[in-house]
């Protein structure tokens, strides 16, 4: 409740301020004594109550007390139209006195208009709008929150981005605050379209008869469509043991049993409605060279790992030869 009081017979009460939130109750109390003959509550020049008689038609205004010491009214479900000056007029035997209070209605922030999600090509200009109401007027703040928060980008109802880049895509958050209640927030998604860019495409060496894979990675918005070519011939799943797998950001070309004819230059093409790009890579033969194990006298086969090694006593051979020579 909002209260003020004073003692009739003294100087007029100094004006005071009363703060109430919208939809709350505001009660006004005027302290009186037995010298008072008439009392009334007024809003500006309109009489709300005179004694016990209600003069206003608003059902939200009710009389709380009319006693020898107190004269109080209450306004239920306060709204912004109730803001303004209220006067308690007291008539004593000598002369009238008044006490005044100014009711300030505070309203929590509310976003009433915000831009819709937007899709724009890289390099274009973006204008985002966020309109909010409240009492006192709310402070509007725009913030870029994803893919990673980069802090506040605007402290205004309008956010202007000139020559937008792909790094500036993501969600933008509008926050409205005025310290009456918790800030209200709403978000706008900004999608930045750009042509494909191939970030990874490597040549691969595979022996004949083995499985081989060529992979092509590309970033693009909208997602790229991939195609594979060899010598200007487009490749597809099912052709001579080939399999093409396309995902959102990469494509994989798999050879299940590489033959001599599979070696050569391959081209990956990534495209969307904004453009296309390509990258070349080579599937080449990878030869494996293995050391030939020594299988002379004294060598035995290791059954654990299939390797050949010399017998444990082979190191005695030079000593035996030297002993025989000394005998002659």
N, C-alpha and C positions, 0 to 999 in steps of 0.2 A: 504494500500500500504506500501511497504518497501522502504524507501528513505535513501540515503546518499548523502552528498555533500561536495565539497571542492573548494579551490581557486587555480587554476593553477599558477605556479610560486613559490609556497611555497614547503615545504618538502612533500614527499609522505604522503597520508592520512593513518592514522593507520587503521588496519583491524577492521571490525565491524561485528556483527552478526545480522541476520534478521530471525525472526521466522514467518512462515506462516503455516496455516492449509492446509491439503490436499484439493484439488479442489477449493482453493481460488485463488486470483490473486496476483502476486508479481510484483511491479513496482520498477525500479531502475533509479535514477536520478543522473546525473553528472553535477555539475555546471561548466560552462566554461565562458570565456570572449573573447574579440576580438583579443587577442594574439594567440588564438588557430588556428592552420592550419589544423590539422587532428584529428578526434576522432573515437574511436571504442569501442565496447563492446565485451568481450570475456568470454567464460565459459571454465575454465581451459585453454587449448591451442587452443580451437576452436573459430573462429571468428563468432559472431552472427550478428553484424551489423558493417559496416565501413562507417561512414557518413550516407548517405541515402540508401546505398546499403545493402540489406539483403543477408547474406552469408549462413545462416542456412536454412534448409528445413522445420523446425517445424512450422506449421501454428499458433501455440499458441504464438509464440514470435513475437511481433509487436513493431514498432517504435512509441513512443508517441510524442516525441518532438526533434527537432534538430534546435535550435535557437542560437543566439549569447550568451545566458546565461545558456542554459540548453540542456542536451543531455540525453534523457530518453527512456528506453525500458520497456516493460511489458510482463510477462509470464502469460498466462491465464490458468485456470484449472490446477493448480500446482499439481504435484505428487511427490512421493519420489525420482524418478530418476532425478528430477531437483535440488536436494540438492547438494550443493558444492560451490566452490569459483567463484565469478563473478568479472571481472576486467574492469574498465573504463580506457582506455588508451588515453591520451591526448598528442598531439604533438604541442609544441609551437615553437617560433623562436629560442629558446635557446636549450632545450633538452626535452625529453619526461617525462611525469609524469603519475603515475598510482594511482588509488583509488580502493580499494578492499572491497568486502563484502562477507561474507559466509552465504549462504541461508540454513537455517535448516527447513526442512519440518516436521511439527507435524501431527500425524495421531491419530484420536480418537480410543479408544480400540474396538476390535471386537473379540468375542468368535468364534473361527473357529472349535473347537472340544470339545465335552462334553459327558460324559458317558450317556448311556440310563438308563431309569428307571430299577430298579433291584429288584428281589424278592429272598430272601435268608433265610435259616433256622437259627433259633437262635443258636448262638455259632460259626457261620461261619465267614469268613474274607471278608471284603469289600474293594475294591479299586476304588476310583472315580477320574476321570481325567478331567481337564478343561484347554484347551490351548487357548491362546488369543494373538492377534497381536496388534501392535500400536507403535507409536514413540512419546515420549520415551517408552521403554518397559513397559507394564502395570503391576501393582501389582495385583496378584491373591489372593483372600480370599475365603475360604469356611466357611459357617455358617449353623448350624442346626436351622431351623426356625419353625418347627412344629413337634409334636403337640404344643410345646411351645418353644419359642426361648431360647437357652442356651448359646448364645454368639458365638464368633469366635472359630472355632475348628481347623483351619489350615490356614496358610498364605503361601501357596505353590500351585503349579499346581496339586499336587496329595494329596488326602485325604485317609489315610489308617485307617481302623477300624478293630481291631483284637478282635475276640470273641464277636461279636455284640450281644446286648441284645434287648429285645422288647421295652425298653424305648428309644432306639436309632433309632427306626423306624421313618418315616415321610419324610419331604421334606428338602433337602439340597440345599442351594443357593450358586452359584459361582458368584463372583463379580470381574470384571476387571476394573481397574481405572488407569489413568495416568495424571489427571488434565487438559487434553486438552478439554475434554467434560464430560458430566455426565457419571458415571459408567454404564456399561452394566451388566445385570444380567440374568442368566438362572438357572433353577431349575431341580433337579433330585429327583425322589421319590424312597425311599428305603422302601420296605415292608419286615418286619421280621416275618417269620412264626413260630408258636409255638403250642404245643398241648394244649388241653382244660384244663382249671383250673376252678373248680366250686367254686364260691365265696359266694353263698348264697343258702341254702337249709334248711328250717325250718319245724319242725313238727307243726301240726295244730289240734286244738280241735274243733269239730262241733257237735251240738246236732242232734239226729235222726230226719230226715225229713227236715233238713235245707240244704242250699247250702254250699259246702265246696270247698276250693281251695288249692292245693299244687303247689308251684312254685320253679323252679330250675334256677339259673343264672350261666352262665359260660362265660369266656373270652377265645378267641382262634382266631388264624389266620392260615388258612381260618376259617370262622365261623363254629361253631360246629353244628352237627346234634344231635338231642335229641331223646331219647326213654325212655318210662316209663314201669316199670315191677312191678308186685305184685306176690310174690311166684313163680318166674321164668316164669310167664306168661306175655307176652307183651300186653300192653293196647293200644287201639286205639279209635278214635272218633266213637261214636255210640254204644259202648258196655255198656249196662245197664245204660244209662243216663250219660255216660262219654263224655268229650270233651277234646281233646289235641290240644293246640295252640302252635306252634313253631315260634319264632322270631329269629333275628340274635344272640341275646345274652341271651335269656331266653326261658323257656318252662313252660307252665301252664297246670295243670291237674285239670279239674273242675268236681265236682260231683253236679248234679242239685238237687238230693233228696237223702241225705245220709241215708243208711240203716245199720243195724247191720253188714251185710256181708261186707260192705265197709271198716270197721275199720281194721287196721293192718299196716304192714310195706310195704313201697313203695320205689322203687329204680329208680333214675334218672341217665341215662347214657348219657354222652356227648362225642362225638368222631369227629375227622377229620383224614386226611391221616397221621398225625404225631403221633397219639396216641388217647387214650381214658381214661376217668376217670368216677367215679360214686359216688353218695352220697345217703344215705338212710334217710328216714324221715317217721314219723308215723302220720297216721290219726287216732285220738283217739276220744272217746265219751266225750263230754263236757256236764256235767249235770248242770242245773240251779236250785238253791234253792230259793224259794220265801217265805217270812214271811206270816203266816196265819193271816188275819185281825181279830180283836176281834169283835164278833157280839152279845155280850150279851145285857142285858137291857140298854137302854140309848144310844145304837149305832145307827147311821144313815148313810145312803149311800150318799156320795158326788157325785152328778151328773156330776161335772166338770171333775173329774179324776178317777172316779170309785172306790175310796178308802172309807173304813169305818172309821168313827170317832165317839167319844162319843158326846152325846147331850150337848148343852151348859150348861144346869142346872145340869148335873150329879155331879158336885163338891159339890152340896148342900146336897147330900145323907148322909154323915157322920154327919152333923150338925142336921139333922132331927131325926136321931136315938138317938143322945145324948139327945135331948129335950124330947123325949118320955120316956127315962129311968129315967129322973129326976122327972117325974110325979108320979112314983111308989115308 
